[in-house]
Amino acid sequence: MRIANIDNRAALVIGDEGAERGVDLARASQGRFGPELPAVYQVWGDVTTWVSEQDLAALADDGFPIDRSLLGAPSPAPRQVFAVGLNYHAHAAESGFESPTHLPPVFTKYASSFTGPDTDVIIPAGGNVDWEVELVAVIGREASGIGEADAWAHIAGLTVGQDISERVSQLRGPAPQFGLGKSFSGFSPQGPWLVTPDEFANPDDLELGCTVDGDQVQKGRTRDLIFPVSKLIAALSHTVTLYPGDVVFTGTPAGVGVGRDPQRFLQAGEKLDSWIEGIGQLHQRFVADPHAK
C-alpha cells in the first residue's frame, strides 16, 4: 500500500510508476478514515485491513491524477521526530568518527522544517548547506520496550527523506547545534509518499542516493546500515515511547559535502535530486536568501 499527503488530505496511491492515481481516503471509506494523515496513523491497523479488502482497480477508476505540487510530508505533524547520525560505517569515517557500537547519536529535526517532495529551499545567509539522503520510517503502532523481531510490525511504512544540514550553525561551538542546524525552513523534504513494508522484496536492502545538478554525490544500500531499521526502532523504544505518526530519519550513507576534499556545499540555482528504490524521488532547487545583504 502507498499513501500520500495530497493537499493535507490522506490519499491512496494506486498505479504503476509514472501513471499513479490518487484516491481520497476519507471519501473512499465514506468518512471512516481521515481526512488528515495524523488521524489515519492513530488507526493504522484498521486502515491497512480495510484497504486489503478493497478492489484497488475500481478505486483507481474513481481517482485523480496526482499533482506533485500538492504533495506534503507523509506524516506532517508527528509527536516526535528522531534523526540518527553515523549509521553507515563509511559516513562515520568521512565524518572523522569511529563507528558506533551502541546506539548511534540521536537528535531531532523540528517539524516546522517538513515539506513535500518538490520544493525550493532558501540557503541561509552565510551558511554552508549540505545534503544527506535518508530512508525515513514512520511509526504505525505505539512501541515501548519492543524486541527487534517485533519492530517491523510497529512501522507503518517507509519514505524518502533529505536531512538537509547547514554546517556553520550546526558545528560552531561551544557545542554543536544539530537540531537547529538541520531545521531551517524546508530542510526536511519527504515523500513522495509512504510505502508499506510488505511492498518490498526486502525492506532492509534498498538502494538510495542523490545527485547535485546531475552529478552523483551519494549512492548506497540500506543493508549497510550499522543499526538496521528494526534494530534502531527497537533500541529507541527502550528509552522512549514511540507513537503512531512519529518520524525516524535512519541515517545517511557516505558522500556528504562536508566530508569531501575540498568540501562542497549547495549553491543557489543548483538542483538536488534524491531517490530510494521502490519509493520514489525528491527534487529540491536551492535559492539565495532574498534578505541577505
N, C-alpha and C positions, 0 to 999 in steps of 0.2 A: 504494500500500500504506500502511496505517496500522498502527502497532504501539504498544502501550501497556505500561506497567508496572503490572500488577494484582496487588496483594499480593505484590510483589517477584518476580513471575514475568513473563516476556515473553509477550505475548498479541497475536494479530492482532485488528484491529477491523474488522468486516465489517457492512455495512448502512447504510441512509440515516440522516441526522441525526435524532436522537430515537428511533431504533429500532436502535441499534448492538448488536451481539453480540460477545462476546469468545470467542476460540479460543486455548486454551493451546498455545503454540508447541511446547513440548517434547513434549507428548502427541501433538499432530497430526503431528509429524515423527518420532514413535517414538524420541525421545531424541536425535535428530541435532543439534538446536539447543536452546540454552538450558540450564536453565530461566531463568537470570537474564539481564538485559539486557547487562551487561558482556561476557559470553561471546558474545552474539549479534553485537555490533558487531565483534568480532575476526574474524568470518567473514561479514561483511555481504554480500559479493558472492554467496556460496553461498546465503545466506538468501533474497535477492531472486530469484535464479534458481529456487530451489525453490518459492517462493510463486507465481511466474508460471506454474508448471506445474500448479497445483492447481485443482480445482473449488471456488471460494470459496463458492458457494451450498451445496454439500454440506458443506463445513466449518462453515458457519454453522448448518446444521441440528443439528449436534452441539455448538454453542456455548452460551453462557450470557448472560443479561442482565448488563450492566456496572453494577456498584455503584461510583459515582464516589467514595465514601468510601474505597475501596481503591486508588485510583489514586495512583501516585507519579510523581516526575520521570521522563521517558522515558529519560534517561541518568543514573542515580542516583549513579554512582561514577566520574566521569571522572578521567583522569590530570591534566588541565589544564582550567581554566575561564578564559575570556577575556571581558572586558566592555569595550565600546567607548563612548567619550564623544564628544559634539559631532559626531555623524554625520548630522545634519539641519541645514540652514542656519538654519532658524527657531529650533531649540533652541539652537544655538550663540549666536545673537543674544540670546535671552532669558536666557542664562547669562552674558552680558557678554563673550563671546569672539568673535574672528574665526573664520570657518570654516577648518578645517584644509585645507592644500593638499598635505601629505604624509600619512602615516598618522595617523589621529586618535589621541587619547590612549587608551591601552590599560592596563587594570588587571585585577584578579582579583576574583571573588566566591568565597568559600570554600564547598566542597560541603556543609559541615555546615549551611548555610542552605537547602539544597534541600528542597522539599516538592512534593507533588502539587497539583492544580488547585483544590481546595476546602478551605480551611483557616481557622482562627482564628490571628491574628497579634498577639502582645503588643507594645504600644507601650512602648519602653524609658522608664524614669522620666526626666523632664526632656528628652525627645527631641522633635524635630520630624520626623515621619515623612512621607515624600513618595512619590509614585507615579511609575513610569517603565515604561510598557508597551513591550515589545520583541519583535521577531522573533528567535528563537533557532535557530541552526543546530547540528546535531550531526554530527561528522565520522564518515565511514564507511570511509575508506581512509587509510592513512598518507600524509601530504603533506609534502614538503620541497622548496623551491625550484620549485614548480609555477607555470605560467602561468595567467593569468586564464581563458583559454579551456578549461583543464582543471579548473577549480576545482569546478564542479558535479558532476563525476564522482567527487569525493572527499567529497561531502556525503551522509550517509545520509538526512537529512530535516530538516524544519522543525517547530518547535513554538512555542507562545505562552509568553512569559516576562514576569515583573514584576521589574524591578531596584528593589525597594523600598529606600529610602535614608533613613537617619537623619542629617539635615543638621547637627545640632550637632556630633556626634563626627566627621562627615566633614570639616567645613570649619574647625574650630578649629585654631590654629597649634600649633607654628611651621610645620608643613607639613600639607597635607590628608591624611586617612586614608581614602582612597576604599575600599580593600578591607575594612577593619574596619567603617566606617560603613554599608556595604551588605551586611553578612554576619551581622547578628543572626539569631537563630533564626527561621526561617520567612520570611526576606526574599528568597528566590529561588523562588517558586512557578512551576511549569512544567507544561505539558500542554495539553489533557487527554491528548494522545498525539502521536506523531511521524508526520508525513505526508511521504512521499517526493516528491521534486521533480516526478516525472512525473505526479502527481495534479493539478497546477495548470496552467491555461491559460498562465499566465505567472508563474513563481515570483518574478520580480523586480518584480511590481506587485500587492501585496496590501494591502487596507485593514486598518488596525489602530487601536485606540482603547480608551478606558476611561471609566467613569463612577464617580462617588462619590455614593452614595445616589440614583442615577438622573440626576444632573447630569453631562452630558458634559464631561470635562475635557481629553481628548486625542482627536484623530482625525487620521489622516494616511494616506499610502500609501508603501509601501516603494520605489516608483520614485523617491522623493525622497531616498533615502539618498545622501550625498555619496560614500561608498565602498560601492557595492552589494555584495551578499553575495560574488559571485565575486571581485571585486577585493580585498575585505577578506581573504578566505581565502588568496588568492594572496600578498598582501602579508605576512600573518602567517607564511606558510610560508617566506619568505625570511629570517626571523630565527630561528624556532623550528621544530621538527618537530611537526606535528600528528598525534595518534594517534587510532585508532578510539574513539569514545565521547566525545572531547573536546567541550566545550560552548562556544559562542561567542554571547554576547549582542551584537547588532549595533548597538545604539543606540536612542534614544527620540526621537520627534517632539516638537514644542513642546507646551506646556500643563502643565508640571510646576508643583507648588505653590510652589516656591522662586522661580520666575520671575514670579509674579503680583504685582500691586499692588492691594490688600495681599496679602502672602503667605498661602497657605492650606496647612494641614497636616492629616493624618488624625487624627480623634478617636475615642476609644473609642465603640463602638456603630455606627460607620459601616461601610458595605459598599463594597468596591472590586470592580467587575466589569470584566474586560478581555477583548478578543477580537481575533482575526485571521481575516480572510476565508479560508474553506476549511480552517481548522484547528479552531477551537472557542473555548471560553471558560474563563476562570479566575474564581473567586469567593473573595474574601478578606473576612473580618469582623475588625475590629480591636477589641482588648480592652485594658483597663488592666492595667498591671503589678501582679499581686497582692502583690508585695513592696515596692511603692513606699510611702514614708511621706508 
